[in-house]
Amino acid sequence: MIVHIVMFKFKEENKAFNIAKVKAKLENLEKSIDVLKSIEVGINFNESDRAMDLSLYSTFATEEDLKIYATHEEHLKVVSFIKEVTIESKVVDYILE
C-alpha cells in the first residue's frame, strides 16, 4: 500500500474559511477518483511555530494509482485552488509494508 501525506500552511487572509473549503474539496475527491483507497483530512489545533494548518493522509494500492490520482482532472482543480490560498506545503510518499 502507498501512503501519501501532504501538509499545508495557509495565507492569513480568510484562513479559517479557506482551510474548511480545502478540507471539503479534498474529502470530496474520494467520490470521483476510484484509485483513492482512503483519505483523511485534519485541521491542526497546535499553535507551535512549527505547526502546519492542514494535513492530508491518503492511501493507494500502487505507485501507479498515486500517479493517476496526481494527474486526475478533479485533483488538479483542487490543487489549483490550494495553490491560491497556501504559502507552503510539504509532502511524503512511502510504501507501507
N, C-alpha and C positions, 0 to 999 in steps of 0.2 A: 504494500500500500504506500502511496505517495502522500506526504503531508506538505501542505503549502500554508505558510504563516506570513501575514503582512501586518505591519503596524504603521499607523498614520498619526502625524501631528498636524492639526488643523490651524488655519489662519484664525485670528481673533474675531474678525468680522462675521457676525451671525453664527458663531461657533456651535452653540448648542443645537440650533436648528439644522445646520449642515451635518453635524455628527449623526443626528437622528435620521436625516434624509439618506445619508450614505449607508447607514445600518440597514434601513428598509430596502434600499436598492440592492445591496449585496445579498440580503436574505432572499429576495425575490428571484435571484439567479438560479436557485435550486429548481424552480418551476420550469425554466426554459433551457437549461443546459443539462442534458441527460448524463454526461460523463462525470458530473459533480456528484460524488457519493454522499458527502455531508458538508455542512457549513455551519459555523458558529461565529457570531459577531458579537464582540463585547465592548462596552463603553467603559473606559477607565474611570476609577474614582480616586486613585492615588495622586497626591498633589506634589510628588517629588519632581525636581527639575529634570530628572532622567526619564520621567514617565512620558509615554505616548498617549494619544487621546482615544484611539480606537484600534482594536485588533481583529483580524480575520484568521480563523483556523478552518481550513478546508481539506478534504481528502479526495483522492483519486485512485483508481485501480492501477494505473500505469503512468509512466512519464509521458507517453503519447497522449493520454487523456488530459493531463495537465496542459500540454501544448495546445490541444483542441480548445480547452477552456480559455487559455490565454489569448487566443485569436478569435474566439467566438464573438459575433456581432453584438450580442446583448452585453457581454462582459466589457467589450471595448466602449460601449456607450457609458457604462458606469465608470470605467477608468477615466474617460474624458471629463466627467463631472468631478471626480475625485481630484484630478489634477488642478481644477479651477479653485478648489476650496482647501487644499492642503499645502503645507510648506515643506513637508518631509515624509518619506516613507522608508521602511526597512523590510526586507524580505528574507525568508529562509525556506528552502525546499529540501526535504530529506526522505529517505526510504525508511519506513517503519517495518522492521522485520519481526 
